[in-house]
Amino acid sequence: MKRYILLSILLFFVFTPSVNAQNMATLFSGMPDEYVPHLESAWRKDLIDLYNTGKTASLKNTMEGTSTLLKLTENYMLLQSTERSTIEMKLLPLINNTNIICVVTTVNAPVADSRIAFFTTEWKPLASDELFTPVTADWYLKEDVDKTTDAYKDIISRLDIELIQYNLNPDNLTLTATYTTPLYLNKEDREKLTPYIKETPRLFTWESSRFK
C-alpha cells in the first residue's frame, strides 16, 4: 500500500507529455542554479553546444576553476564540476513511460564521498528513503573472519569515518557503491585492513521504482 501511494505521487508530478519528451541535455540546462551555483544555466547550455560539436566541453566557472562536460547521452550526464567534484545524472524509468532523475554528487577531499538525490523531471525534490537505502560500512566487512582478535578490533577502530563513492552506469540501470574509507588510511593500515573487507563494491539495480 505504501509503495502504491509513492508511485501515485511520483506519477502525479512526473507524467506530462511535454516533460516526458525531455532528454538529459534539456534537463541539465534547465536544472535550477541552486544545485550547480558555480555554473549558471547559460554556461551549461554552452557546455552542451561544445560537447555536441565534438569540441572539448570546458568552461571557467564562478569558482575560478574549470567545469567539463565529460559525457552526455539521452538519459545520462557526467560533469566534472570542479577539480575535486563531479555530478552524475541519470533518468530512471517508472511505469507508463515516466521518469525521475537521480543525481549523484561526489567530492574528493581528498577521498571520494558521494551524496544521492532524486527529483521529478520538473526538478521537484523527492524523498529518497522509498527509492534507495544507502549501503553502510558494515556491508563491506567480511563475515568469515575472527572478529575477536586484537588485530581485528584495532584496525576496525581506525575506520572512524564512513566514506562511500556512488557511480551511475551510463549504459544500464545500475548504481555501484565503493567503500573508500580505506583510502583514507595510510598504506600500512590499508594492508592490515585488506583481509577483513570485501574486494567487490555493492551493486544496486533499478527495479521499477527503487534501487535494490
PLY file of the C-alpha trace (Angstrom):
ply
format ascii 1.0
element vertex 212
property float x
property float y
property float z
element edge 211
property int vertex1
property int vertex2
end_header
0.00 0.00 0.00
2.80 2.39 0.91
4.61 1.65 -2.36
1.38 2.26 -4.33
0.94 5.66 -2.71
4.55 6.58 -3.52
4.12 5.66 -7.18
0.91 7.64 -7.38
2.67 10.73 -6.01
5.59 10.32 -8.40
3.32 9.94 -11.41
1.31 12.99 -10.38
4.45 15.14 -10.54
6.19 13.48 -13.46
3.61 12.47 -16.02
3.00 15.20 -18.60
3.73 14.74 -22.32
5.98 17.80 -22.56
8.12 16.74 -19.62
8.47 13.14 -20.76
9.85 14.35 -24.09
12.81 15.93 -22.34
16.24 14.41 -22.64
19.25 14.86 -20.39
20.56 17.90 -22.27
17.26 19.72 -21.71
17.12 18.70 -18.06
20.72 19.71 -17.40
20.33 23.14 -18.98
17.08 23.69 -17.08
18.47 22.47 -13.76
17.88 25.08 -11.01
21.01 27.13 -10.38
20.91 26.26 -6.67
22.09 22.74 -7.50
25.09 23.98 -9.51
25.60 27.54 -8.21
29.03 27.85 -9.82
27.69 27.07 -13.31
24.65 29.08 -14.34
22.16 27.90 -16.98
23.65 29.85 -19.91
27.06 28.29 -19.30
25.53 24.83 -19.09
23.94 25.38 -22.49
27.33 26.44 -23.84
28.88 23.23 -22.49
26.20 21.18 -24.23
26.80 23.00 -27.52
30.55 22.42 -27.27
30.04 18.73 -26.47
27.61 18.22 -29.36
30.04 19.76 -31.83
32.79 17.39 -30.74
34.89 20.06 -29.06
36.36 19.95 -25.54
33.40 20.97 -23.41
35.22 23.00 -20.74
34.45 26.46 -19.36
35.62 28.59 -16.46
33.13 28.60 -13.60
32.38 31.19 -10.93
34.77 29.47 -8.51
37.69 30.43 -10.77
38.04 26.81 -11.77
37.06 24.74 -14.79
33.91 22.70 -15.38
33.99 20.00 -18.03
31.11 18.06 -19.53
32.63 14.58 -19.88
29.68 12.54 -21.15
26.16 13.30 -22.34
23.57 10.89 -23.72
19.79 10.90 -23.92
19.49 9.68 -20.32
22.89 10.22 -18.67
25.34 13.01 -17.89
28.73 13.23 -16.21
30.07 16.65 -15.29
33.46 17.38 -13.76
32.03 20.36 -11.94
35.23 21.40 -10.15
38.71 19.95 -9.77
37.53 17.95 -6.75
33.88 17.25 -7.53
31.66 15.56 -10.10
27.94 15.47 -10.80
26.28 12.44 -12.41
22.68 12.44 -13.57
20.57 9.55 -14.83
16.96 9.28 -15.95
15.30 6.34 -14.20
12.11 4.89 -15.69
8.90 4.40 -13.78
5.72 2.86 -15.17
3.78 4.37 -18.10
6.97 5.73 -19.73
7.58 8.26 -16.97
10.95 9.08 -15.42
12.63 10.57 -12.40
16.16 11.98 -12.13
18.89 10.53 -9.95
21.70 12.96 -9.13
24.96 11.76 -7.61
27.32 14.43 -6.31
30.82 13.27 -5.43
33.51 15.28 -3.67
37.17 14.24 -3.41
38.56 15.83 -0.25
40.85 14.02 -0.86
38.96 10.70 -0.70
35.79 10.34 -2.78
32.47 10.55 -0.94
29.04 10.82 -2.59
25.53 12.06 -1.92
22.43 10.92 -3.80
19.27 12.90 -4.50
16.14 12.26 -6.57
13.94 14.70 -8.48
10.97 14.75 -10.82
11.70 15.91 -14.35
10.39 19.30 -13.23
13.15 19.37 -10.60
10.85 18.87 -7.64
12.80 17.08 -4.87
11.67 13.57 -3.96
12.12 11.80 -0.64
14.86 9.24 -1.15
14.00 6.72 1.57
11.45 4.88 -0.60
13.73 4.99 -3.65
17.05 3.95 -2.19
18.62 2.65 1.01
22.28 3.69 1.30
24.81 0.97 1.96
26.62 1.10 5.29
30.25 0.34 6.09
29.24 -2.91 7.81
28.27 -4.40 4.44
31.92 -4.33 3.35
33.24 -6.24 6.36
33.78 -9.94 5.74
31.70 -12.27 7.87
34.01 -15.29 7.81
36.81 -13.74 9.87
37.65 -13.89 13.55
36.34 -10.63 14.96
37.53 -11.33 18.50
41.24 -10.80 17.82
43.07 -7.68 18.94
44.35 -7.20 15.39
40.80 -7.06 14.03
39.50 -4.76 16.75
42.46 -2.42 16.39
42.25 -1.94 12.62
38.45 -1.68 12.58
38.61 1.03 15.25
40.53 3.17 12.77
37.52 3.28 10.45
36.05 6.22 12.31
34.59 7.87 9.23
32.23 6.42 6.61
33.13 7.34 3.04
31.35 5.73 0.10
31.56 6.63 -3.57
28.50 6.04 -5.75
28.63 5.79 -9.55
25.77 5.56 -12.00
26.29 3.36 -15.04
25.72 5.26 -18.30
24.77 2.08 -20.16
22.33 0.39 -17.80
20.22 0.95 -14.69
22.79 0.08 -12.06
24.46 2.00 -9.26
27.83 1.00 -7.80
28.81 1.76 -4.21
32.54 1.63 -3.47
33.86 1.78 0.10
36.52 4.48 0.02
37.27 4.84 3.73
40.30 2.50 3.44
41.89 5.02 1.07
41.78 7.50 3.94
44.17 5.31 5.92
47.93 5.19 5.49
49.46 2.39 3.42
50.40 0.24 6.43
46.89 0.35 7.89
45.31 -0.36 4.49
47.37 -3.53 4.25
46.26 -4.59 7.73
42.64 -3.95 6.81
42.67 -5.84 3.49
41.99 -9.34 4.94
38.85 -8.10 6.66
36.99 -6.25 3.90
35.31 -7.34 0.70
37.08 -6.55 -2.56
33.91 -6.08 -4.62
31.70 -3.00 -4.47
27.98 -3.11 -3.68
25.85 -3.18 -6.82
22.31 -1.78 -6.91
19.84 -2.30 -9.77
16.89 -0.04 -10.51
13.67 -2.08 -10.49
10.54 -0.12 -11.43
10.59 2.31 -8.51
13.62 1.60 -6.36
17.32 0.73 -6.34
17.63 -2.80 -4.94
0 1
1 2
2 3
3 4
4 5
5 6
6 7
7 8
8 9
9 10
10 11
11 12
12 13
13 14
14 15
15 16
16 17
17 18
18 19
19 20
20 21
21 22
22 23
23 24
24 25
25 26
26 27
27 28
28 29
29 30
30 31
31 32
32 33
33 34
34 35
35 36
36 37
37 38
38 39
39 40
40 41
41 42
42 43
43 44
44 45
45 46
46 47
47 48
48 49
49 50
50 51
51 52
52 53
53 54
54 55
55 56
56 57
57 58
58 59
59 60
60 61
61 62
62 63
63 64
64 65
65 66
66 67
67 68
68 69
69 70
70 71
71 72
72 73
73 74
74 75
75 76
76 77
77 78
78 79
79 80
80 81
81 82
82 83
83 84
84 85
85 86
86 87
87 88
88 89
89 90
90 91
91 92
92 93
93 94
94 95
95 96
96 97
97 98
98 99
99 100
100 101
101 102
102 103
103 104
104 105
105 106
106 107
107 108
108 109
109 110
110 111
111 112
112 113
113 114
114 115
115 116
116 117
117 118
118 119
119 120
120 121
121 122
122 123
123 124
124 125
125 126
126 127
127 128
128 129
129 130
130 131
131 132
132 133
133 134
134 135
135 136
136 137
137 138
138 139
139 140
140 141
141 142
142 143
143 144
144 145
145 146
146 147
147 148
148 149
149 150
150 151
151 152
152 153
153 154
154 155
155 156
156 157
157 158
158 159
159 160
160 161
161 162
162 163
163 164
164 165
165 166
166 167
167 168
168 169
169 170
170 171
171 172
172 173
173 174
174 175
175 176
176 177
177 178
178 179
179 180
180 181
181 182
182 183
183 184
184 185
185 186
186 187
187 188
188 189
189 190
190 191
191 192
192 193
193 194
194 195
195 196
196 197
197 198
198 199
199 200
200 201
201 202
202 203
203 204
204 205
205 206
206 207
207 208
208 209
209 210
210 211
